Amino acid sequence: MWRMRRNNNRAGALKGAAALLLALAMWAVAPTGARAGEDHAQILAAEILVTRADLAQIAKPDLPLAHRAGFVERIGGAMGLIPWLLVVAGDEDGAGEAAGWAVDWSGGPGEVKALDRFLAKLSARHPLDIDAYDIGITHADLAEARAIHDAYCAGCHDGEGTGEPDAELVARDLFWMARDEVPEQFLARLVNGVKGDESIGFVNPLTTRQVAALWKLYTFH
């Protein structure tokens, strides 16, 4: 059914692009530097990968029902954002198809695999620049990453395992997540999942090097 709505949804995505462009302009006036969340192409690529990671969680047969409901909701929200990001990237065909998914996504078993196939194609056209984060990390970088984790992440994530079974939007243990998910998908969570505040337009406040160090910390320690 979403295919029949594609043209109408593409028009809606194009209208929404104006709002997104304004938001991206606000991000651009934040203090400059090698921040992980300032590259709009990387934001799109990471959002696609994070959505695929959430789809992989839904596919787990032992996933608590509350967790599944939370992932379905989050994927629906992502599919509302991805069309706008695709318009900004100049991929109007992808935006139209993604907008169709935004309308029809319900989390049904048949939809999970179909949406993942579509996102895999999008990811091939809009890949995350893994090389930017697969860099040499020093002991000092890892120490800083540990300090960032202890100060800002540990309070919600440490010792949580897969999360409270009865909660929909759970905080899971980041070290567990790094081992449970495809490495580039977990990296994408760090790129798009860490947010600042209103002073920097909610852009990721961490530098690319800090994100790279966190990725290594969670994955190998």
Phi, psi and chi 1 to 4 in degrees:
 res  aa     phi    psi   chi1   chi2   chi3   chi4
   1 MET       -  -34.0  179.7  169.6   59.7      -
   2 TRP   -65.1  -26.3   63.8  -93.5      -      -
   3 ARG   -64.9  -34.6  -62.8  179.2 -169.5  -83.5
   4 MET   -69.1  -24.9  -62.2  173.4   62.2      -
   5 ARG   -91.1    1.5  -62.7  176.7 -179.3  162.9
   6 ARG   -56.8  -47.9  176.5  173.8  175.2  176.8
   7 ASN   -63.6  -43.8  -69.6  -24.4      -      -
   8 ASN   -63.5  -40.6  -70.8  -22.4      -      -
   9 ASN   -70.0  -31.7  -71.4  -32.2      -      -
  10 ARG   -64.3  -39.3 -178.3 -175.0  -63.6  176.2
  11 ALA   -62.9  -40.4      -      -      -      -
  12 GLY   -64.4  -39.0      -      -      -      -
  13 ALA   -64.3  -39.4      -      -      -      -
  14 LEU   -64.9  -39.2  -70.0  170.1      -      -
  15 LYS   -64.4  -40.1  -70.1  178.5 -177.7  177.4
  16 GLY   -69.2  -18.5      -      -      -      -
  17 ALA   -62.2  -31.8      -      -      -      -
  18 ALA   -61.1  -41.9      -      -      -      -
  19 ALA   -65.1  -40.2      -      -      -      -
  20 LEU   -66.8  -41.3 -179.8   64.8      -      -
  21 LEU   -60.1  -37.6  -74.4  168.8      -      -
  22 LEU   -63.6  -43.1  176.7   59.9      -      -
  23 ALA   -63.4  -42.1      -      -      -      -
  24 LEU   -65.8  -34.2  -65.5  178.9      -      -
  25 ALA   -64.3  -36.9      -      -      -      -
  26 MET   -65.8  -39.4  -69.2  175.6   64.8      -
  27 TRP   -61.2  -37.5  -70.7   -9.8      -      -
  28 ALA   -66.3  -23.8      -      -      -      -
  29 VAL   -87.2   -0.6  -60.4      -      -      -
  30 ALA   -66.3  158.6      -      -      -      -
  31 PRO   -52.1  135.9  -26.3   34.0      -      -
  32 THR   -79.0  165.3   58.0      -      -      -
  33 GLY   150.9 -179.0      -      -      -      -
  34 ALA   -84.9   59.4      -      -      -      -
  35 ARG   -79.8  143.9  -78.4 -164.6  179.5  133.3
  36 ALA   -68.6  -26.9      -      -      -      -
  37 GLY  -102.2   18.7      -      -      -      -
  38 GLU  -100.1  -10.3  -70.2 -178.2  -21.6      -
  39 ASP   -91.6  112.2 -174.8  -33.5      -      -
  40 HIS   -65.1  -33.0  -57.5  154.5      -      -
  41 ALA   -65.8  -38.1      -      -      -      -
  42 GLN   -68.2  -36.1  -69.9  -75.6   76.8      -
  43 ILE   -60.9  -46.5  -66.9  169.6      -      -
  44 LEU   -61.8  -49.9  167.7   60.1      -      -
  45 ALA   -59.1  -42.7      -      -      -      -
  46 ALA   -67.1  -39.8      -      -      -      -
  47 GLU   -63.1  -38.3 -166.0   65.4   34.5      -
  48 ILE   -63.5  -45.6  -65.6  168.3      -      -
  49 LEU   -66.5  -40.0  -72.3  173.1      -      -
  50 VAL   -62.8  -40.2  168.1      -      -      -
  51 THR   -65.3  -38.6  -54.1      -      -      -
  52 ARG   -65.1  -36.8  -66.8 -165.7   70.8 -163.8
  53 ALA   -64.3  -39.9      -      -      -      -
  54 ASP   -65.9  -38.0  -72.9  -13.1      -      -
  55 LEU   -62.5  -38.5  -74.5  167.7      -      -
  56 ALA   -63.8  -34.6      -      -      -      -
  57 GLN   -66.4  -43.1  -67.2  -62.1  -40.4      -
  58 ILE   -59.7  -33.5  -72.9  179.5      -      -
  59 ALA   -71.0  -12.0      -      -      -      -
  60 LYS   -70.7  126.0  -67.8 -178.2  176.0 -179.3
  61 PRO   -67.2  -24.2   24.7  -33.9      -      -
  62 ASP   -99.1   12.8   57.3  -14.8      -      -
  63 LEU   -67.8  128.5 -173.0   72.0      -      -
  64 PRO   -56.4  146.2  -24.9   35.1      -      -
  65 LEU   -59.9  -37.9  -68.7  177.4      -      -
  66 ALA   -64.5  -40.7      -      -      -      -
  67 HIS   -63.2  -41.5  -69.4 -166.6      -      -
  68 ARG   -60.7  -43.9 -168.8 -179.3 -163.4  -75.7
  69 ALA   -60.7  -39.8      -      -      -      -
  70 GLY   -65.6  -42.5      -      -      -      -
  71 PHE   -66.0  -40.0  -78.6  120.1      -      -
  72 VAL   -59.6  -42.3  167.5      -      -      -
  73 GLU   -65.4  -43.6 -179.3  179.9  -12.1      -
  74 ARG   -64.9  -39.4  -80.0  169.4   47.4  177.3
  75 ILE   -65.3  -40.0  -68.7  167.4      -      -
  76 GLY   -59.9  -41.0      -      -      -      -
  77 GLY   -65.4  -41.1      -      -      -      -
  78 ALA   -64.1  -38.6      -      -      -      -
  79 MET   -72.8  -13.0  -65.7  -46.6  -61.1      -
  80 GLY   -81.4  -26.9      -      -      -      -
  81 LEU   -88.9  -40.2  173.4   62.7      -      -
  82 ILE   -57.1  -40.5  -73.1  173.3      -      -
  83 PRO   -57.5  -40.5  -26.2   35.5      -      -
  84 TRP   -65.1  -43.3  -66.3   -1.6      -      -
  85 LEU   -62.8  -36.9  -67.1  171.2      -      -
  86 LEU   -67.5  -38.3  -72.9  166.5      -      -
  87 VAL   -60.1  -45.5  169.6      -      -      -
  88 VAL   -60.5  -35.2  173.8      -      -      -
  89 ALA   -79.9   -3.4      -      -      -      -
  90 GLY    83.6   12.1      -      -      -      -
  91 ASP  -101.3   77.6 -172.0  -11.1      -      -
  92 GLU   -71.6  -33.5  -66.1 -172.7   10.3      -
  93 ASP   -62.5  -46.7  -73.3  -21.0      -      -
  94 GLY   -62.8  -38.0      -      -      -      -
  95 ALA   -62.6  -42.0      -      -      -      -
  96 GLY   -63.6  -42.8      -      -      -      -
  97 GLU   -69.1  -40.6 -167.5  166.2   -5.7      -
  98 ALA   -63.8  -37.7      -      -      -      -
  99 ALA   -63.4  -34.1      -      -      -      -
 100 GLY   -62.7  -41.3      -      -      -      -
 101 TRP   -64.2  -35.7  -83.8  106.7      -      -
 102 ALA   -61.0  -32.6      -      -      -      -
 103 VAL   -78.4  -43.3  171.9      -      -      -
 104 ASP   -99.6   -6.1  -71.9  -23.5      -      -
 105 TRP   -63.9  126.1  167.1 -106.8      -      -
 106 SER  -131.6   -6.0   66.0      -      -      -
 107 GLY    87.6   12.3      -      -      -      -
 108 GLY   -63.8  153.5      -      -      -      -
 109 PRO   -54.0  -42.7  -25.4   34.6      -      -
 110 GLY   -68.9  -26.7      -      -      -      -
 111 GLU   -74.3  -31.0  -66.4  177.8  -23.3      -
 112 VAL   -59.8  -51.0  172.6      -      -      -
 113 LYS   -67.9  -40.2  -70.3 -176.0  178.2 -179.7
 114 ALA   -64.6  -42.8      -      -      -      -
 115 LEU   -66.5  -38.6  178.0   54.0      -      -
 116 ASP   -64.1  -38.7 -172.7   62.1      -      -
 117 ARG   -62.8  -42.3  -73.8 -165.8  -63.6  -90.4
 118 PHE   -63.1  -44.9  166.9   61.8      -      -
 119 LEU   -67.2  -32.2  -68.5  175.1      -      -
 120 ALA   -62.5  -39.8      -      -      -      -
 121 LYS   -66.1  -41.9  -67.1  177.8 -177.4  178.2
 122 LEU   -61.9  -41.5  -81.8 -174.1      -      -
 123 SER   -64.0  -34.2 -165.8      -      -      -
 124 ALA   -66.2  -33.1      -      -      -      -
 125 ARG   -82.7  -26.2  -63.7 -154.9  -60.9  -92.8
 126 HIS  -131.5   70.9  -54.4  -80.4      -      -
 127 PRO   -76.9  149.4   29.8  -35.5      -      -
 128 LEU   -74.8  137.1 -174.6   67.7      -      -
 129 ASP   -78.2   85.1 -178.0    9.3      -      -
 130 ILE   -62.9  -35.4  -56.1  -64.9      -      -
 131 ASP   -59.7  -27.9  -69.3  -17.8      -      -
 132 ALA   -65.0  -23.2      -      -      -      -
 133 TYR  -111.1  -16.0  -59.5   93.4      -      -
 134 ASP   -88.6   71.5 -168.8   11.7      -      -
 135 ILE  -123.4  167.7   56.9  179.7      -      -
 136 GLY   -67.2  123.5      -      -      -      -
 137 ILE  -112.9  128.6  -63.5  -61.4      -      -
 138 THR   -89.5  170.2   67.1      -      -      -
 139 HIS   -60.9  -35.8  -70.3  -64.3      -      -
 140 ALA   -65.6  -39.1      -      -      -      -
 141 ASP   -62.1  -43.5  -68.1  -33.9      -      -
 142 LEU   -66.1  -37.5  -74.5  174.6      -      -
 143 ALA   -63.7  -40.9      -      -      -      -
 144 GLU   -65.4  -40.5 -178.5 -175.9   16.7      -
 145 ALA   -61.6  -42.1      -      -      -      -
 146 ARG   -62.9  -39.6  170.8   59.2   76.0  171.8
 147 ALA   -65.2  -40.4      -      -      -      -
 148 ILE   -63.0  -44.8  -68.8  170.7      -      -
 149 HIS   -60.1  -49.4  170.5   82.1      -      -
 150 ASP   -63.1  -35.4  -69.8  -14.7      -      -
 151 ALA   -80.7  -37.0      -      -      -      -
 152 TYR  -120.3  -17.0  -59.5  106.3      -      -
 153 CYS  -115.1  -36.7  -49.9      -      -      -
 154 ALA   -60.4  -37.7      -      -      -      -
 155 GLY   -56.7  -34.8      -      -      -      -
 156 CYS   -99.3  -26.2  -68.6      -      -      -
 157 HIS  -108.1  -32.9  -70.0  -83.0      -      -
 158 ASP   -63.2  134.7  -85.8   11.6      -      -
 159 GLY    74.0    8.3      -      -      -      -
 160 GLU   -87.0  -12.3  -69.3  -59.9  -42.6      -
 161 GLY    57.3 -128.0      -      -      -      -
 162 THR   -88.5    1.3   58.9      -      -      -
 163 GLY   101.0  159.6      -      -      -      -
 164 GLU   -60.5  122.8  170.9   58.3   44.5      -
 165 PRO   -59.8  -29.6  -23.1   33.3      -      -
 166 ASP   -92.5    1.4  -64.0  -31.9      -      -
 167 ALA   -99.5  142.9      -      -      -      -
 168 GLU   -79.6  -54.9  -73.0 -169.8    1.1      -
 169 LEU  -100.7   93.7  -59.6  177.8      -      -
 170 VAL   -98.4  152.4  -64.3      -      -      -
 171 ALA   -96.3  114.4      -      -      -      -
 172 ARG  -100.1  158.8  -63.3  176.7  -67.2  162.2
 173 ASP   -65.6  125.3 -174.3  -83.5      -      -
 174 LEU   -69.7  -33.2  -67.2  166.9      -      -
 175 PHE   -68.0  -38.3  -67.6   92.3      -      -
 176 TRP   -65.5  -44.2  175.5   85.8      -      -
 177 MET   -59.9  -40.2  -72.5  174.5   64.2      -
 178 ALA   -62.1  -28.4      -      -      -      -
 179 ARG   -92.0  -22.1  -70.9  160.0  175.9   76.1
 180 ASP   -84.3  -28.5  178.0   65.7      -      -
 181 GLU  -106.4  160.0  -63.1 -174.6  -19.7      -
 182 VAL   -57.2  132.4  175.2      -      -      -
 183 PRO   -51.7  -43.8  -29.3   36.0      -      -
 184 GLU   -70.8  -26.8   66.2  178.2   24.0      -
 185 GLN   -73.6  -38.0  -67.2  177.5   -4.4      -
 186 PHE   -67.6  -39.6  178.9   72.5      -      -
 187 LEU   -57.5  -41.5  170.0   61.4      -      -
 188 ALA   -60.5  -34.7      -      -      -      -
 189 ARG   -63.1  -37.7  -68.4 -165.5 -172.2  -82.1
 190 LEU   -70.9  -35.4  -63.4  177.5      -      -
 191 VAL   -67.6  -45.6  172.2      -      -      -
 192 ASN  -102.6  -16.1  -83.4   12.0      -      -
 193 GLY   -88.5  -15.8      -      -      -      -
 194 VAL   -94.3  122.4 -179.0      -      -      -
 195 LYS  -119.2  152.7  -57.4  -61.6 -177.6 -175.2
 196 GLY   -92.7 -141.4      -      -      -      -
 197 ASP  -132.2 -169.5   56.2   25.7      -      -
 198 GLU   -63.0  -22.2   62.6  -84.6    6.4      -
 199 SER   -70.0  -24.2   67.8      -      -      -
 200 ILE  -122.2   23.2   55.2  172.6      -      -
 201 GLY    66.8   25.0      -      -      -      -
 202 PHE    63.3   19.7  -64.1   98.7      -      -
 203 VAL   -72.9  155.1   72.0      -      -      -
 204 ASN   -58.6  119.2 -170.6  -30.6      -      -
 205 PRO   -80.0   -8.4   31.6  -35.7      -      -
 206 LEU   -84.0  149.2  -57.9  178.6      -      -
 207 THR   -76.6  163.1   66.2      -      -      -
 208 THR   -57.2  -39.6  -62.4      -      -      -
 209 ARG   -66.0  -38.9 -170.9  168.7 -164.7   85.9
 210 GLN   -65.7  -40.8  -72.9  170.8  -31.5      -
 211 VAL   -63.6  -42.5  170.0      -      -      -
 212 ALA   -60.1  -40.8      -      -      -      -
 213 ALA   -67.5  -40.6      -      -      -      -
 214 LEU   -62.5  -41.7  -77.0  168.5      -      -
 215 TRP   -57.4  -46.0 -173.4   31.2      -      -
 216 LYS   -67.7  -40.6  -63.9  -66.9  172.4   57.9
 217 LEU   -58.7  -51.2  174.5   71.5      -      -
 218 TYR   -68.9  -33.3  -66.6  132.7      -      -
 219 THR   -81.7  -35.2  -57.0      -      -      -
 220 PHE  -117.1    2.4  -61.6  109.6      -      -
 221 HIS  -124.5      -  -69.5   75.8      -      -
